C-alpha cells in the first residue's frame, strides 16, 4: 500500500513538473542561446568566458532536473519495442559526454559487437544509462575510469553494468539511493532524482536496476532488460 501511495504521489508530482518544464523550456533555451552568443563575442576575455560556462552548466542542470521530474509521470509500458541496445548505449554516451564533468573522465564503452536485442522503451533506456554515467562521474575524480559492459544474463535478461573506480557510496546511504530526492552528493550538486527515476523506468518495462556493489574501490550498477520476445 505504501508503494502504491508513493507511486501515486510521484505521478502527481511528475504531472505538475510537466507543466513547469513546459513553462521553463523556452526561457532556458533562450538564455542558453544568449550565453553562447555572448561567449562568441567575448571569446578573448577568459574571465567572462569562464563565468558564462558556469551559467551554461547551471542551465543544463536545470534542464536535466525538469526532464527527470517529468519522467516520474510516465505511464508503465509506454513505447515498448524491440531494438538493438548497442546503438542506444552509444547514443547515451554521446549525449552525456557533453557534460563538462564527464568529459574529464575516461569512459570505456563496449566495442563493436553483434546486435543485442531487448524489449523496452528506447528513450527511457538512453535516459537511464545517461543518469548512471552522470552518477559515476560525480563519484570519481578527474581522469577516473568508468566502464560500460553488456552481456546476456540468466532468466532471458540482458545485463548492462556501469562500473566506476571512485570512492564508493557510503554504506549508510546505500539503502536509500533509489528514494526520490535522496542525494549523497554535496549540497547543490544534485536533486536526488536521477537514480529514482531510472529505477522506476526500468521497472516500467519489467526490467530492474540495482546497486550490485559499492566499496572504496568503486561502484557497479546493474541494469537488467528483457530480451526480445520475453
C-alpha positions in Angstrom: 0.0 0.0 0.0 2.8 2.4 0.8 4.5 1.6 -2.5 1.2 2.4 -4.3 0.8 5.6 -2.4 4.3 6.6 -3.2 3.9 5.9 -6.9 0.6 7.9 -7.0 2.3 10.9 -5.3 5.3 10.7 -7.7 2.9 10.6 -10.6 1.2 13.7 -9.4 4.5 15.4 -8.9 5.5 14.4 -12.4 2.3 15.8 -14.0 2.9 19.1 -12.1 6.5 19.1 -13.2 5.4 18.6 -16.9 3.6 21.9 -16.7 6.6 23.6 -15.0 9.0 22.1 -17.6 6.9 23.4 -20.4 6.9 26.9 -19.0 10.7 26.8 -18.2 11.7 25.2 -21.5 11.6 28.2 -23.8 13.2 30.7 -21.4 16.0 28.2 -20.6 16.6 27.7 -24.4 16.6 31.4 -24.9 19.1 32.1 -22.1 21.3 29.3 -23.3 21.4 30.8 -26.8 22.2 34.3 -25.4 25.0 32.8 -23.4 26.5 31.2 -26.4 26.2 34.4 -28.4 28.0 36.5 -25.7 30.7 33.8 -25.5 31.4 34.1 -29.2 31.5 37.9 -29.0 33.8 37.9 -25.9 36.0 34.9 -26.6 39.1 37.0 -26.0 38.1 37.6 -22.3 38.9 34.5 -20.4 37.2 35.6 -17.2 33.9 36.3 -19.0 34.0 33.0 -20.8 34.7 31.1 -17.6 31.7 32.8 -15.9 29.4 32.1 -18.9 30.5 28.5 -18.9 29.3 28.3 -15.3 26.0 29.9 -16.2 25.6 27.4 -19.1 26.3 24.5 -16.8 23.6 25.6 -14.4 21.1 25.9 -17.4 21.9 22.4 -18.3 21.4 21.2 -14.8 18.0 22.9 -14.5 17.0 21.4 -17.9 18.0 17.9 -16.7 16.2 18.4 -13.4 12.9 19.3 -15.2 13.2 16.3 -17.5 13.8 14.0 -14.6 10.7 15.2 -12.8 8.6 14.8 -15.9 9.9 11.2 -16.2 8.1 10.4 -12.9 4.8 10.8 -14.6 5.5 8.3 -17.4 2.8 5.5 -17.5 4.0 1.9 -17.4 4.8 0.0 -20.6 4.7 3.2 -22.7 6.6 2.9 -26.0 8.0 -0.6 -25.6 9.6 -2.1 -28.7 12.3 -4.5 -29.7 15.6 -2.8 -30.5 19.4 -3.3 -30.5 20.8 -1.9 -27.3 24.3 -1.3 -28.6 23.5 1.9 -30.7 21.4 3.2 -27.8 24.3 2.9 -25.4 26.5 4.8 -27.8 23.8 7.5 -28.1 23.6 7.8 -24.3 27.4 8.3 -24.2 27.5 10.8 -27.0 24.9 13.0 -25.2 26.2 12.5 -21.7 29.8 13.4 -22.8 28.6 17.0 -23.4 28.6 17.3 -19.6 31.9 19.0 -18.6 32.4 16.7 -15.6 32.0 13.5 -17.7 34.4 14.9 -20.4 37.1 14.8 -17.7 36.6 11.1 -17.0 37.8 8.1 -19.0 34.8 6.2 -20.3 35.2 2.7 -21.8 32.2 1.7 -23.9 31.6 -1.7 -25.5 33.4 -2.1 -28.8 31.9 -3.5 -32.0 29.6 -6.3 -31.1 26.7 -8.3 -32.6 23.3 -6.9 -32.1 21.9 -7.4 -28.6 18.1 -7.2 -28.8 16.0 -6.0 -25.9 12.3 -5.2 -25.4 11.9 -1.8 -23.6 11.4 1.9 -24.2 14.5 3.0 -26.1 14.3 6.7 -25.0 13.9 5.6 -21.4 16.9 3.2 -21.6 19.1 6.1 -23.1 18.0 8.2 -20.1 18.8 5.5 -17.6 22.3 5.0 -19.0 22.9 8.7 -19.1 21.9 9.0 -15.4 24.2 6.2 -14.5 27.1 7.8 -16.3 26.4 11.2 -14.6 26.3 9.4 -11.3 29.6 7.7 -11.9 31.2 10.9 -12.9 30.0 12.6 -9.7 31.7 9.9 -7.5 35.0 9.7 -9.4 38.0 12.0 -9.5 39.2 13.7 -12.6 40.6 11.1 -15.1 38.7 8.4 -13.2 37.6 5.3 -15.1 34.0 4.4 -16.0 33.3 1.2 -17.8 30.1 0.0 -19.5 29.6 -3.7 -20.2 26.8 -5.7 -21.8 26.2 -9.4 -21.7 23.3 -11.9 -21.8 22.4 -13.0 -18.3 20.1 -15.5 -16.7 16.3 -15.6 -17.0 16.2 -14.2 -20.6 17.6 -10.8 -19.5 20.3 -8.6 -20.9 22.7 -7.2 -18.3 24.3 -3.8 -18.6 26.8 -2.9 -15.9 28.2 0.6 -15.3 31.3 0.5 -13.1 33.5 3.3 -11.8 36.7 3.3 -9.8 35.6 6.0 -7.4 35.4 6.1 -3.6 32.1 4.2 -3.4 28.8 5.1 -1.9 28.8 5.2 1.9 27.2 2.1 3.4 24.7 4.2 5.3 23.4 5.8 2.1 23.1 2.6 0.1 19.6 1.5 1.2 18.3 5.0 0.2 19.9 5.6 -3.2 16.7 4.9 -5.1 14.5 7.0 -2.8 13.2 10.2 -4.5 15.1 13.4 -3.6 17.8 11.4 -1.7 21.3 12.5 -2.7 24.6 11.6 -1.3 26.3 14.4 -3.2 27.3 17.8 -1.9 24.6 20.4 -1.4 23.5 21.9 -4.7 25.1 19.1 -6.8 22.0 17.0 -7.3 18.3 16.8 -6.6 18.3 13.1 -5.9 16.0 12.2 -8.8 18.3 10.6 -11.3 18.6 7.1 -9.7 15.0 7.2 -8.5 13.7 8.0 -12.0 16.0 5.3 -13.5 14.8 2.7 -11.1 11.1 3.4 -11.9 11.7 3.5 -15.6 13.5 0.1 -15.6 10.6 -1.5 -13.6 8.0 0.0 -16.0 9.1 -2.3 -18.8 9.7 -5.3 -16.5 13.4 -4.7 -16.1 15.4 -3.8 -12.9 18.1 -1.5 -11.7 20.2 -2.4 -8.7 23.3 -1.5 -6.9 25.5 -4.6 -7.4 28.4 -3.5 -5.4 30.0 -0.4 -3.8 33.1 -0.1 -1.8 36.2 2.1 -1.6 37.4 0.5 -4.8 34.4 1.6 -6.8 30.7 1.1 -7.6 28.8 -1.1 -10.1 25.1 -0.6 -11.0 23.4 -3.4 -12.8 20.6 -2.7 -15.3 18.6 -5.7 -16.5 16.4 -5.5 -19.6 14.1 -8.2 -21.0 15.4 -9.9 -24.2 13.4 -9.5 -27.3 10.2 -11.6 -27.2 10.3 -12.4 -23.5 
